[in-house]
Amino acid sequence: MKHQRRFVLALLSVLLFGSLASASAQTAEKRLALVVGNANYSSGALPTPANDAGLIAQTLQAAGFDVVGVRDLDQDSLRRTFRDFIAKVSSAGPDMVAFVYLSGYGLQLEGENYFVPTDANIARDVNVSSEALRLSDYTRPLAALGIKASIVVLDGARANPFAKSGPPLAGGLALVEPDPGTLIAFNAAPGTVAQNEAGPYSSYAQALAEMMREGGLPVTEVFNRVRLRVNDITKGAQVPWNASKLPAPFYFFERAPDAPPPQVSAEQTSSIRSKPIRDFDARDAYLAALDRDNLQDYENFLVAYPRDPMARRVRAIVAARREAITWRRSRSVDTPAAYWSYLRRYPNGFHANDARRRLAYLAAAFEPPPRFEIISYDVLPPPPEEIIYVERPVLIFDDPDFGFEPPPPPPVFFLPPRPVYFIDLAPPPPPIYEYVLPVPVYVPVPVWVNPPRYIAPPPNNFIYNNIHNTVVINNTTNTVTVTNPAGQTQTISPPAQSPASQPQSPAAGPQPPGAQPPAAGAKSSPGAAGVAAAGIAGAGAAALLAPSLPPSVAPKAVPVQNTTAPNTLAPGSTPPAGTAPPPGKPPVAGQPQPAPSPAAPGQAQKQVVPETKGGQPLPSVDGKPPVAGQPQPSPLPTAPGQGQKQVVPETKGGQPLPGSGGQPLPGTGGQPLPPINGRPPVTGQPAPAPSPTPPGQAQKQAVPESKGGQPLPGTGGQPLPSVNGKPPVTGQPLPAPSQPTQPSAPVQPPKPSLPETKGGQPPSLPAQPKPPGVAPSTSPPPPSAPTPPPAARPTPPPPPPPAARPTPPPPPPPAVRPAPPPPPVARPAPPPPPVARPAPTATATACCASGAAAASSCASGTATTAAAGSAAASGCAAGSATATASRGAPGSATTATSRCASGSASRKAVCASNRSTLSGAVTSVDAESAAAMKQSTRDGKERSREG
């Protein structure tokens, strides 16, 4: 009988404990959060909302929330995100705590609060309801689900740039009454706005994250302390607000039994809260009224200390709160009499325009009738000294017009000092994916602070499993570094693969040495974590720490494109070895060039083609694009039987140069050689060689540009100038001196870089003929010694007339016409109008012979002598001075003079110099001819006398 009793008792005990465990499992609290940070508005970016959302999301992750976090949502994405979140909360059951944090621009219109998406276009008040989200459309369905608690935080009371035309909107956010089971919090008191902050975090978000981490603090006390902390940080410029209708206390974290005692006990806090305001001294009375944050206690402070420096600040708080309560009462009644009653108290108040909008909606007159029923209010009408604060467009408590004294620092029994690690939080690294929240460096909570043991562990939560460890993400190396309280460090490299292919997420995987184990049952389920759980493949380290994206947004999350060029160096810095130069910049001398990245199999290597000034690519070299700023390589000799591929530069008119693109060079293939100095070339006679190029340097080909984008002669249909008094032959290239003879035939000079004309196109280059001493060949040149490309030829001595060729860049010698190196031969120009000369006689024949002899010796003389001799020979051969006048231009000297007169100032100077030089040469020839004729006459007279 005794054994039977023991058996029955044991059986009952097992059944009892089993039922208790089952009930405990069924009542485990689930936590779900939605965090949105809108910063990149089309009207202008905000500096802190995205970072604030990342900080709050990380704190909620540590508190055991399954966080859905996203940033910069447009209207469609924002509405879808809210609907998805409410559906997720609804499917979780009644044992759910929902937390919503919205950071960005918030607006109020006719008693309703709106959250503004990034693509909103709100030019007038009528655009608010269609461009922004009315919060009550989502908070009321959330409260109607009957869950344990709903916490809605709107960090959006800012001075906004919207509705600048028409009646203005009321500033800040509207005072609202929370639904049952809901706590609502604003970053600034109703009707006021927060100050502009540069970041990286706002004072409100930083204070909220700090207070949420305090163990054993009820949520209402959390927001009371947030108000004190923000008021202290901002020197009284910002006063947050909250209202709660939660049925039971809610704790983000618990305090361990072995935790050090708090600086202020619960009994002391309760005693302070019940103490009348008049029993505090003036400093503590202000903080006590701010801690309680109700109109009655603020008024009690003004009664007790009306002349205290804080009295003016408190009066502004009372004025804003009284007006908000009056408007809220009128809006809840929503009758014409209610709005007339408001306008009687506040004809120019914050919500006067809202009252008139509602009257228009109700088809009522703006002016009240002589008699109407005034509604009752819970607050008295405003005294005259409060009107100044409620008739301003925007109320901010640090307005310099008010001249408020800064508030006193809170004593310890009101607010403990800030932790050291929250005084100066480092900014988070920039996110690497669109819509993904920034991930700050996680600062661990104290070891005696833990999430409550009765909550259901969130899935895929790396922060929750490492709340006592420091967690740092490195997006560059795709690693996560975890450091435990003992200083031991572990680096985790998550695999960058698709979520479907991950057997187990690192979020639930490796624990660093010495890490504190999570609470009982707090083991995350396997699966992809964070961003990867939302569908982003290859997210890497960001997948561990960033919260999940909403299902409607995850497919659009692409890597962030950098707004600055990659590898951009600071001014004055030197690029490292192997770094490619920036686009459009030549490489640094002495720096090795990076090797091209290997192309994927089956894909061609992508070439970066440098461009000319006009945006056109430079000509290719051997089928490959050239590198900007680098000298072009010499053409390689081709195999026998294969023709070498030539680069065909084009003139502005689109015509190829002679000797390029398959056109024969002068003197080859039966083509005639061009005349030299007005005379046909003599076979076997060497041409005068230009100055040799220094060894190891490519010959510099200087091609003058046409000014104003005008085409060069011979291009685009322009006529060619006459050469040495003879008209040009169509299709024949201009003469040019031969290339310097090299000791070894196979070696060819490197191809020089071509200058450009101002239009961005490569200039016209004259073709290089064969030396006059080489007999014309009827067959193409042998492939073993290909003809150098025309780009490597020096400047020809007989250029077009000066009217079509501007001055080259290098300064010329004073005695010769300016030309680029090598030193040019003096170029003839149109002389002055010709002088009538007598018909040639026997003595003139002797003069011509003397001139021809001078011309034959020009090659070894100076440029001036050569010009003079050539002029004499050519003039004598023509038989008149008119040929000499027409030698340098297609027209007469008068035509050349008119061309010079129509040119620019620099062209006129060149023409004047050319005329002077040529005139001197012709004068010299004329003097020699005259002397010879006189001498011949004397000799004839003497012979006649002797006879």
Helices and strands as residue ranges (DSSP letters): H 2-26, E 30-37, E 40-41, E 44-45, H 49-62, E 66-71, H 75-92, E 96-103, E 106-109, E 112-115, G 125-127, H 128-131, E 133-134, H 136-144, E 149-155, E 182-186, H 203-212, H 219-233, E 241-244, E 254-255, H 266-274, G 277-279, H 282-292, H 295-304, H 311-333, H 336-345, H 352-361, G 384-386, H 387-390, G 420-422, E 449-450, G 464-466, E 470-474, E 479-483, E 489-492, G 499-501, H 530-533, H 542-545, G 554-556, G 707-709, G 790-792, G 802-804, H 842-856, G 858-860, H 863-878, H 881-885, H 893-902, H 905-946
